[in-house]
C-alpha cells in the first residue's frame, strides 16, 4: 500500500512538471518556426523524451534524434540526473527541474542540444568553461568526455568518449562557475554522490567554483569550448576574449521575457568571430546574485 502511494505521488509530481513543460513548448514552437535560422536538429520531440530510469531517458533522446552521438549518450548514462535535482521523483522527465535559489537543472533535451553543438570541441585534453553551472550536471558530462572516457573515472584508461586513442592522458579541465555559493556547494555534494564523478573532482579534471559568469575565468583561459546556461542580453566580451582561436561558445542570447536565440559563436584562427543562431529558447537571465534570489524561477 505504501509503495503504491509513493508511486502515485511520483506520478502527480511528474504531471505537474509536464504541465509546465507543455505550456513552455508552445512558446518554443512559435520561436522555432522562424525560417531565418536553420535548426539542424529534430525539435518535434523536445519535452517528450521521458524515461522511468536515467538510461531510458537517454535512450529516448537518441530515439527522437535529439541526441545523436553515442559517446555523449554514454557520458549522460553514466551521470545519473537524479543526483543533481532536488526531487529525484521527477529526475527523468524531459523538463527543467528546480534545484533551489530560483535556479533549475535544464531540461534533458536542452542539455543534449548543447552537447551536440559542442561535441567536436569536447576532446580529451580540452579545457571547458561552464558558466552558470548550477547543479553541476552538465559540468560532469563535459568532464567525462574530455577525460578520455564517456563513462570512465578520469584516469585516462577509458575507451575514449570522443573516439580517441585509448589511454590518452586526461590533461584537460572543466571549470564550472556559478555566482550562488550555496549552489556551488550543493553541486559539489551532488558530484560526490557518484564515485566516478567524485574522482573527476579529486583529480582536478573537474573544478566547481563561485564567481561572476559575465567575467568568466581569465586565470584558466583560453578555453576550447564555453557553455553558458543563462541568457545574456548581449554576448559578454570577456567570454569571447577567453575563447581559444578555433574554439566554440554556445550561449542563449536575448533580453529576459522576450525572444531569445540559442547562439553558436565560432572563433576563427585569426581571432574573428562568426555567430549562428540555432533555435528559439526561453532561459533565465544571466544576472546578478541579488536579482536571481529575488526573481521567480525560469523555464530552463
N, C-alpha and C positions, 0 to 999 in steps of 0.2 A: 504494500500500500504506500509506504514511504517512497519507494523507488518510483512508483507511478506519479506521485505528487511532484517529485523533483523533475521528472520528465515533462510534466505539464507546465511547470514553472519555467523550464528552459524554453519550451515552445512559445510561451507567452512573451518572454523576453525577445526571442528571435523575431516574432511577429512585429513587435514594437520597432525593432531596428529596421526591418524590411519596409514598414510603412514609411519611415523617414527616408529610406533609400529610394522608394518608389517616387516620393514627392521630388526628391533631388534629380531623379533620372529624367523627369520632364524638362527640367532646366537644361540638363546636359544635352539631351537630344536636340533641343532647339538650337543650342550653340553649335553643336557638331554639324548641323545641317548646312552650314555655310560652305559653299564650294570653293571659297578663296584659298583655303588651307588644306591640302591633301592630308588625310589622316594616316594612311599606311597601316592601319590596324583594323581588326574587326571590333566594332564598338557595339554591335547589336546585343551582345550578351553581357555587357557591363552590368553590374549589380545582380547577376544571375548565377555566378559561379560559386554557389554554396556547397558545403560538404558537412558530413557528420564527423569527419576527422580532418586533421591538417592535410594528410596525404590526399584525401578525396577532394578537398578544396583545390589543391594544386592541380590534381588530375583534371578537374573540371575547367580550370583556367586554360589548360592545354587543349581540352576537347573543344572549347569555344573559341580557340585560336586567338585568345588574348595573350597567353604565354606561349612562346614558340620554341625557345631554346632549352634543350634537355638539361644542360648544365645549370641553368638558372632554376629550373624545376627541382633539381637535386638539392640545391642550396636552400630553396624555400621549404622543401620537405624536411630538411634537417633542422629547420628553425621553427619550432612549434609556436604558432601565433598566440596560443593560449597563455604562454609565459609572458606575453607583452601587453596584455589588455587587463582592464580592471575586473571584467566579468568573463571568466572562461566559458560560460554557457553560450555566449554569442561570438566566440572567437573565430568560428569558421563560416560566419555569414559574410557575404560579399558586400560589406558596407563599412563605413568608418565607425570606429568603436571608441568611446570615451576612455581617456587614461588619466583624467583629473586635470586641474588647473586650466580649465577651458581649452584643453587640447584633445586631439584624437589620434588614434592609430589609423592611418589612411586605409581605405578600402583595398582589399587584395588586388582588385583589377588595376587600381592606380599604381600600386607598388610594381605590378607586373609591367605596365607600360613604361615606367621609369627604368626598370632593369633592362628591358629590351632596347630602349633607346640608348642606354649606356654600355651595352654588352661588349662592344669592341674595345672599350677602354677599361674593362674590369679584368685585366690580365694579372697573373702573378707578378708581384713586384711593383704594381701600380700604387699610386697614392691618391686617395679619395677623400673628399670633404663632403660630409652630410650635414647640411645646415637645417636646423630645426629637427634634430634627431629624435626628440620626443621619447617614445617608449624604448628606442634602441633597436627595434626590429630590423629596419632596413639596413642600419649600420652593420648588424651581424651578418645579414645576407651578403652585403658587399665584402665583408671581411673573409667570409668563407670562399668567395670567388677569387679574391686577389691573393689568398694564402696558398693557392695551388690545388685545393680540393674542395669541391662544392659541398661535401658533407664532412670534410676532414676536420682535424683538430688543430690545424695551423702549424703542423710540424714539418710541412714540406713533402710529406710522403704520400699525399693523396694522389688520386688519379688525374687531377687537373681539371678544375671546374671550367677552365677556358680552353681545354683541349691542348695544353702544353705538355712538354716532356715530363714524365713522372720524376719527382724528386727535385723540381725547380725550387731554389731557396726562397722561403717566404719573407722577402725583404721589403715588402710593401707595407702600407699602413692605411687604415681608415680612421679619420677623425670625425666623430660625431659631436656637434656643438649645439647647445640649446641655452637660452637665456634664463630658464627657470631652474635654479639649483635643485629644487626638490624633484623635478622631473629627471634631472641628470642622475641624482642619487637612486631614484626608482629604476631608471634604465639599467644602471649597473647591477642592481639587485635582480632585475629581470634576466640579464645575461647570465648571472651566476646560477640560475635555476637549471641550466643545461651544462653538463660537464665539458663538452667540446667547445661551446661558445665561451665558457669561462677560461679555457686555455688560450683563446684568442686575446682576451684581456691580459692575462698573465704574461703572454709572450710580447705584448706591446704592439701586436698587429692591429688590435682594436683599442682606440682611446676615446673615452666619452668625457667631455669637458663642458664647463659652464663658460659662456661667452656671448658676445654680440654677433649674431649671424650676419648682420649687414657688413661687418668688418672682416669676416672670415677668420682665417688663422695664418697671418703673414709668416710667422716663425716656421711653419711647416710647408709653405708654398715652395715651388709650384705644384699644382695638382693635375693629375691626368684626367680626372673627372670631378665635377661638382654637382651635387644634387641639392635642390632647395625644396623643402617640404611645406612652404607657405608662400602666399602670393605677394610679390613686390610690385608696388605701383610703378616703379621704374627699376630697371636692372641695376643692381649695386655695382658701382665702378670697381670697388675693392675686390669683388669676387671675379670680375673679368680679368683684372690685373693678376690675380693669383692662379688663373687657369694657364696651364702649360701650353706652349705652342704645339698644336696638334691635338689639344685636349677638347673636351666637350662638357657643356653645362646643360642640365635640364632644370628649368625653373618656371613656375606659373607666374604670369605677368598680367597685371591689371589692378584697378582700384577695387577696394572692398565693396561688395554689394552690386558690382557692375560686371560687364563682360570681361572675362579673363581668358587667357590662352596659355596652354602648356607649350612653352617655347624651348627650342633646342638652339644653343649657341655653340658654334664650332670655331675654334681659334686656329687660323692657318699658320703655316710655318713662318710667314713674315709678320705674324702678330695681328693681322687683320681678322675681324670677327664677322661671321655670317650667321644671321638669325633665320630660323624657320619655325613658324607656328604650326603645331601639330593638331591640336583639338581644343575645343572649348571646355573650360573647367570652372569649378567654384571652390576656391580654397580659403582657409582662414588667412588673415593678413600677416605678413612679415612685419612685426610691430614691436613695441617696447614691452617690457615685462609688466609695467604698471597697467598699460592698456589691455594686455591679454588677460590679466587677472580680473579686470573689471568688465570684460566682454562676455557675450554668450558664446558657447562652443559652436564651431563652424561645421560645415558639411563634410569636409575631408579630414 
